[in-house]
Amino acid sequence: MSITSKSIDDSFSHLCRLLETNRKVYFGRYGDGEIYTMLGADCLEHTGSSELAADLREAFFIDDPLYLRAVGVNYPVEKGMVHGLFAPYTDNFQLEKDLLGTLHVFDDTVFENQILFHYLAVFRPEMMNDFLNRYIRGKKIMFIGGTPREVVEKIFGPVAFYIPVPTKNAYYSMKDWFADAMVHAHEAEVIIPSAGVTSKIILGRLWKMGVEAHCLDIGSLIDAVHGKSSRKWIKLMGHRINRIVLPVYRDRSLAFRLYALRKEIFFVLRRLYRGRFYKVPYHYTKSKNVFCV
């Protein structure tokens, strides 16, 4: 029994093909936090509850080829990935067990790649900028989240509809702000939810309400732009996000360049000291489709 997630390139190509040919495409990201929250546990931005778990599961199990689910389990270990920087979770096989056993995901299900946008932003900024320019910037954007509007616009450009939500436990106040989102949801071309696990519930509700838009769960890239070290990858390589903000907002100061150089040197030394496969739960050879623990 096993489930898998696609490589970066395969997931990127599939998403872009759908965005080119369909007005309604949804992309939701499920990491370890979302999986454990579906089981009733707390996560980074939310206190767990049976109500939250049930709504998150309902969103997760929407079955449609245009409703993409990106899951952080059993994906290829690709160039540059190390512990803390996009390598698989150390509890990867427990997550797989929970998906298959407790949540009853079908064996052999293939998901999209959960760290797609983050990996591209850090290691392939040209591709990420092309994606932003082609599918987000210049569109009629709705942003739903707690990041200040001026920070959001540094990476996505002008936002037509800005829906502020609490940065903690946004789910428990949805009745106060989701109606505001629905006022203009059918006018938006691109909807970007940024509310932790609640982002997935937003996607699920918009989908069931028939909102035709490109709804993209981008994730913690916005925290990196905001200067919030909310994830380990941001602490290690968050400075590289400077390359995917709009050119007018990029930090070109000498102080930033020295800071970035120091972070790069630290990262190289860290990788040399710990080794490439430190705490990596498996190695996956894509060409042979083989997992090696």
C-alpha positions as CSV (number, residue, x, y, z in Angstrom):
1,M,0.0,0.0,0.0
2,S,1.3,3.4,-0.8
3,I,0.4,6.9,-2.1
4,T,2.7,9.2,-3.9
5,S,3.1,12.9,-4.8
6,K,4.4,14.2,-8.1
7,S,7.8,15.7,-8.8
8,I,8.2,19.5,-9.0
9,D,8.3,19.5,-12.8
10,D,5.3,17.1,-13.2
11,S,3.1,19.1,-10.8
12,F,4.1,22.4,-12.3
13,S,3.4,21.3,-15.9
14,H,0.1,19.8,-14.9
15,L,-1.1,22.9,-13.0
16,C,0.0,25.2,-15.9
17,R,-1.9,23.1,-18.5
18,L,-5.1,23.3,-16.5
19,L,-4.7,27.1,-15.8
20,E,-4.2,27.7,-19.6
21,T,-7.4,25.8,-20.5
22,N,-9.9,26.2,-17.7
23,R,-11.4,29.2,-15.9
24,K,-12.0,27.2,-12.7
25,V,-8.9,25.6,-11.3
26,Y,-8.2,25.1,-7.5
27,F,-4.9,24.2,-5.9
28,G,-4.8,23.3,-2.2
29,R,-1.7,22.4,-0.2
30,Y,-1.8,19.8,2.6
31,G,1.3,19.5,4.7
32,D,1.8,17.7,8.0
33,G,-0.2,20.4,9.8
34,E,-3.3,19.9,7.7
35,I,-3.1,16.1,7.9
36,Y,-2.8,16.1,11.7
37,T,-5.5,18.8,12.0
38,M,-7.9,16.5,10.0
39,L,-7.3,14.1,12.8
40,G,-8.2,16.6,15.5
41,A,-4.8,17.9,16.5
42,D,-3.6,21.5,17.0
43,C,-1.4,23.1,14.3
44,L,0.7,26.3,13.9
45,E,-2.1,28.8,13.4
46,H,-5.1,26.9,14.8
47,T,-6.4,25.2,17.9
48,G,-7.8,21.8,16.8
49,S,-11.4,20.8,17.2
50,S,-13.8,18.2,15.8
51,E,-15.6,20.9,13.8
52,L,-12.4,22.1,12.2
53,A,-11.3,18.6,11.4
54,A,-14.6,17.7,9.8
55,D,-14.6,20.8,7.6
56,L,-11.0,20.3,6.6
57,R,-11.7,16.7,5.7
58,E,-14.7,17.7,3.7
59,A,-12.6,20.1,1.6
60,F,-9.8,17.5,1.2
61,F,-12.1,14.8,-0.2
62,I,-13.7,16.9,-3.0
63,D,-13.1,14.8,-6.1
64,D,-12.7,16.6,-9.4
65,P,-9.8,16.8,-11.9
66,L,-9.8,20.6,-11.6
67,Y,-9.6,20.5,-7.8
68,L,-6.0,19.7,-7.2
69,R,-4.7,18.4,-3.8
70,A,-1.0,18.8,-3.2
71,V,0.2,16.6,-0.3
72,G,3.5,16.5,1.4
73,V,4.0,12.7,1.5
74,N,6.2,10.4,-0.6
75,Y,7.4,13.0,-3.1
76,P,10.8,12.8,-4.9
77,V,13.9,14.2,-3.0
78,E,15.1,16.7,-5.6
79,K,18.2,18.8,-6.0
80,G,18.9,21.1,-3.1
81,M,16.4,19.6,-0.7
82,V,17.7,19.0,2.8
83,H,16.2,18.7,6.3
84,G,14.5,22.0,7.0
85,L,14.5,23.0,3.3
86,F,11.8,21.0,1.5
87,A,13.1,17.5,2.3
88,P,10.2,15.1,3.2
89,Y,8.9,15.3,6.7
90,T,10.7,13.1,9.2
91,D,7.3,11.5,10.1
92,N,6.6,10.9,6.4
93,F,5.6,7.3,6.9
94,Q,3.3,8.1,9.9
95,L,1.6,10.7,7.7
96,E,1.2,8.1,5.0
97,K,-0.2,5.6,7.5
98,D,-2.7,8.2,8.7
99,L,-3.9,9.1,5.2
100,L,-4.4,5.4,4.2
101,G,-5.6,4.1,7.5
102,T,-7.5,6.7,9.4
103,L,-8.5,9.0,6.6
104,H,-9.1,6.2,4.1
105,V,-7.3,7.7,1.1
106,F,-7.3,5.2,-1.7
107,D,-4.1,3.2,-2.2
108,D,-2.1,4.3,-5.2
109,T,-3.5,7.9,-5.1
110,V,-1.2,10.4,-6.8
111,F,-1.2,13.9,-5.4
112,E,0.4,17.2,-6.6
113,N,3.6,18.4,-5.0
114,Q,2.9,20.4,-1.8
115,I,6.1,22.4,-1.8
116,L,5.9,23.3,-5.5
117,F,5.8,27.1,-5.2
118,H,8.4,27.2,-2.4
119,Y,10.9,25.1,-4.2
120,L,10.6,27.1,-7.4
121,A,10.9,30.4,-5.5
122,V,14.1,29.3,-3.8
123,F,15.8,27.2,-6.5
124,R,14.2,28.3,-9.8
125,P,13.1,31.9,-9.4
126,E,12.9,32.5,-13.1
127,M,10.2,29.8,-13.4
128,M,8.4,31.2,-10.4
129,N,8.5,34.7,-11.7
130,D,7.2,33.5,-15.1
131,F,4.3,31.7,-13.3
132,L,3.4,34.8,-11.3
133,N,3.6,37.0,-14.4
134,R,1.5,34.6,-16.5
135,Y,-1.2,33.5,-14.0
136,I,-1.4,36.1,-11.2
137,R,0.1,39.5,-11.8
138,G,-2.1,41.8,-13.8
139,K,-5.3,39.7,-13.1
140,K,-8.2,40.8,-10.9
141,I,-6.9,39.4,-7.6
142,M,-8.7,38.6,-4.4
143,F,-6.5,38.0,-1.4
144,I,-7.9,36.5,1.8
145,G,-5.5,36.6,4.7
146,G,-3.8,38.4,7.5
147,T,-0.8,39.8,5.7
148,P,-0.9,43.6,5.2
149,R,-2.1,44.6,1.7
150,E,1.1,46.5,0.9
151,V,3.2,43.4,1.6
152,V,0.9,41.2,-0.5
153,E,1.2,43.6,-3.5
154,K,5.0,43.4,-3.4
155,I,4.8,39.9,-4.8
156,F,1.5,39.7,-6.6
157,G,0.9,43.2,-7.8
158,P,-2.3,45.3,-7.2
159,V,-5.0,43.4,-5.3
160,A,-8.6,44.3,-6.4
161,F,-10.3,42.7,-3.4
162,Y,-8.6,42.5,0.0
163,I,-10.3,40.4,2.7
164,P,-8.5,40.7,6.1
165,V,-8.7,37.7,8.4
166,P,-7.2,37.0,11.9
167,T,-3.6,35.5,11.8
168,K,-4.6,33.0,14.5
169,N,-7.7,30.7,14.5
170,A,-9.2,32.4,11.4
171,Y,-11.5,29.4,11.0
172,Y,-13.5,30.2,14.2
173,S,-14.5,33.7,12.9
174,M,-15.4,32.7,9.3
175,K,-18.9,33.8,9.8
176,D,-17.5,37.3,10.3
177,W,-15.4,37.6,7.2
178,F,-16.3,34.9,4.6
179,A,-19.5,36.8,3.5
180,D,-17.2,39.7,2.6
181,A,-15.2,37.4,0.4
182,M,-18.4,36.1,-1.3
183,V,-19.5,39.7,-2.3
184,H,-16.8,39.9,-4.9
185,A,-15.6,36.2,-5.4
186,H,-17.5,35.9,-8.7
187,E,-15.7,39.0,-10.0
188,A,-12.2,37.8,-9.2
189,E,-10.0,36.0,-11.8
190,V,-7.5,34.8,-9.2
191,I,-8.2,34.1,-5.5
192,I,-5.4,33.6,-3.1
193,P,-6.3,32.3,0.4
194,S,-3.6,32.8,3.0
195,A,-5.1,31.7,6.3
196,G,-3.2,28.5,7.3
197,V,-5.4,25.3,7.3
198,T,-8.4,27.5,6.8
199,S,-7.2,28.3,3.3
200,K,-8.2,24.7,2.3
201,I,-11.7,25.2,3.8
202,I,-12.0,28.5,1.9
203,L,-11.2,26.6,-1.3
204,G,-13.7,23.9,-0.5
205,R,-16.5,26.4,0.1
206,L,-15.8,28.5,-2.9
207,W,-15.7,25.4,-5.1
208,K,-19.1,24.2,-3.8
209,M,-20.5,27.6,-4.4
210,G,-19.5,27.4,-8.0
211,V,-16.9,30.3,-8.0
212,E,-15.2,30.2,-11.4
213,A,-11.7,31.4,-10.8
214,H,-8.1,30.3,-10.4
215,C,-7.9,29.7,-6.6
216,L,-4.3,29.1,-5.6
217,D,-3.1,28.2,-2.1
218,I,0.4,29.8,-2.4
219,G,1.5,29.2,1.2
220,S,4.2,30.8,3.3
221,L,6.0,32.7,0.5
222,I,4.0,35.7,1.7
223,D,5.5,35.3,5.2
224,A,9.0,35.4,3.7
225,V,8.1,38.6,1.9
226,H,6.7,40.0,5.2
227,G,10.0,39.1,7.0
228,K,8.2,36.5,9.3
229,S,10.3,33.4,10.0
230,S,7.2,31.2,10.4
231,R,8.9,28.2,8.8
232,K,12.3,26.6,8.9
233,W,12.8,27.1,5.2
234,I,12.4,30.8,5.7
235,K,15.0,30.9,8.4
236,L,17.4,29.1,6.1
237,M,16.7,30.6,2.6
238,G,14.0,33.2,3.1
239,H,16.3,35.9,1.7
240,R,16.1,34.3,-1.8
241,I,12.4,35.4,-2.0
242,N,13.8,38.8,-2.8
243,R,14.3,37.5,-6.3
244,I,10.6,36.9,-6.9
245,V,9.1,40.1,-5.5
246,L,8.3,42.8,-8.1
247,P,11.6,44.5,-9.3
248,V,10.5,47.9,-7.8
249,Y,10.4,46.3,-4.3
250,R,13.6,44.3,-4.4
251,D,16.2,45.1,-1.7
252,R,19.4,46.0,-3.6
253,S,21.2,47.5,-0.6
254,L,24.7,46.5,0.4
255,A,23.4,45.5,3.8
256,F,21.0,43.0,2.4
257,R,23.6,41.6,0.0
258,L,26.0,41.0,2.9
259,Y,23.2,39.5,5.0
260,A,22.2,37.1,2.1
261,L,25.9,36.1,1.6
262,R,26.2,35.3,5.3
263,K,23.1,33.1,5.1
264,E,24.3,31.3,2.0
265,I,27.7,30.6,3.6
266,F,25.9,29.3,6.8
267,F,23.7,27.0,4.7
268,V,26.7,25.5,2.8
269,L,28.5,24.8,6.1
270,R,25.4,23.4,7.7
271,R,24.9,21.0,4.7
272,L,28.5,19.9,4.8
273,Y,28.4,19.3,8.5
274,R,25.1,17.4,8.5
275,G,25.3,15.8,5.1
276,R,22.7,15.8,2.4
277,F,20.5,13.1,3.9
278,Y,20.4,14.1,7.5
279,K,17.0,13.2,8.9
280,V,15.7,12.5,5.4
281,P,13.3,9.5,5.8
282,Y,13.8,8.1,2.3
283,H,15.5,8.5,-1.0
284,Y,13.4,8.3,-4.1
285,T,14.8,7.6,-7.5
286,K,12.2,8.9,-10.0
287,S,13.7,7.1,-13.0
288,K,13.3,3.7,-11.3
289,N,10.2,4.7,-9.3
290,V,11.9,3.2,-6.2
291,F,11.8,4.3,-2.5
292,C,14.9,3.5,-0.4
293,V,14.5,3.9,3.3
